[in-house]
Amino acid sequence: MPIVRAYHHNDPNGKGKIDKMQRFARMVDKIESFLSIWLLGIIVLLVFFSSLLRYIGFPINGADTIAETLFVWLIYIGADQVLRKDRHLGVDFFTQRLPVRIRNFISIVVLLVMLAFLVLVTYFGMSLTLANNGRILGDLPISYSFVAMAIPIGTFLMCLTIIVRILVLIWDFKN
């Protein structure tokens, strides 16, 4: 169940908490959508003009490195958007035939496993970012940490998304 869509309960106290989480999720989703559109646009323009200028004899040094760096950020931001909208590929042939409470319980267990994995990736992504602080990105005067930072930031955003989904499922499980 996507957490960006409206989620209503009969209990007014619980509904307020769920609504606040969903407002936060919608705000993050809008920011990520804006960033994704701009990053993709910049990547396309950069690659297009770099190719055009290279063809006429005026190559842009480092354009491919910048495009690759922005693409890494786009991947991690997009992964969180897909997770938030529940658009990842999944096989639910068997789980859809189960009662709702069992389905929610299985979803919570799967999300907890995903959360544990993402916490590990976030931790090791932070280590990678700190380890590459002095490394320079190709010919550009930019630290490689800027690329590596996409990993912990992107996986942290995915952790937040999963935590919100777990809380929504637990609330649904109680009611």
QUIBELPE-V952440 format. One record per residue. RES is the residue in three letters. NEAR is the number of other C-alpha atoms within 8 Angstrom. Layout:
{{RES	NEAR} {RES	NEAR}}
This chain:
{{MET	4} {PRO	7} {ILE	12} {VAL	10} {ARG	6} {ALA	7} {TYR	7} {HIS	5} {HIS	7} {ASN	5} {ASP	6} {PRO	7} {ASN	6} {GLY	9} {LYS	11} {GLY	8} {LYS	8} {ILE	10} {ASP	10} {LYS	8} {MET	9} {GLN	12} {ARG	8} {PHE	8} {ALA	11} {ARG	9} {MET	8} {VAL	8} {ASP	10} {LYS	8} {ILE	8} {GLU	11} {SER	9} {PHE	8} {LEU	8} {SER	11} {ILE	8} {TRP	8} {LEU	11} {LEU	10} {GLY	8} {ILE	9} {ILE	11} {VAL	8} {LEU	8} {LEU	10} {VAL	11} {PHE	8} {PHE	8} {SER	11} {SER	9} {LEU	8} {LEU	11} {ARG	10} {TYR	8} {ILE	6} {GLY	6} {PHE	7} {PRO	9} {ILE	8} {ASN	6} {GLY	9} {ALA	10} {ASP	8} {THR	9} {ILE	8} {ALA	12} {GLU	8} {THR	9} {LEU	10} {PHE	11} {VAL	10} {TRP	11} {LEU	11} {ILE	8} {TYR	12} {ILE	11} {GLY	10} {ALA	10} {ASP	13} {GLN	11} {VAL	10} {LEU	11} {ARG	13} {LYS	10} {ASP	8} {ARG	7} {HIS	6} {LEU	4} {GLY	4} {VAL	4} {ASP	6} {PHE	6} {PHE	6} {THR	7} {GLN	8} {ARG	6} {LEU	8} {PRO	7} {VAL	6} {ARG	7} {ILE	8} {ARG	11} {ASN	12} {PHE	9} {ILE	8} {SER	9} {ILE	11} {VAL	8} {VAL	8} {LEU	10} {LEU	9} {VAL	8} {MET	9} {LEU	11} {ALA	8} {PHE	8} {LEU	12} {VAL	11} {LEU	8} {VAL	11} {THR	13} {TYR	9} {PHE	9} {GLY	12} {MET	11} {SER	8} {LEU	10} {THR	13} {LEU	8} {ALA	7} {ASN	11} {ASN	9} {GLY	8} {ARG	8} {ILE	10} {LEU	10} {GLY	6} {ASP	7} {LEU	7} {PRO	6} {ILE	7} {SER	12} {TYR	13} {SER	13} {PHE	9} {VAL	10} {ALA	12} {MET	11} {ALA	11} {ILE	12} {PRO	14} {ILE	9} {GLY	13} {THR	14} {PHE	11} {LEU	9} {MET	13} {CYS	11} {LEU	8} {THR	12} {ILE	12} {ILE	9} {VAL	10} {ARG	9} {ILE	11} {LEU	8} {VAL	9} {LEU	11} {ILE	10} {TRP	9} {ASP	8} {PHE	9} {LYS	5} {ASN	4}}
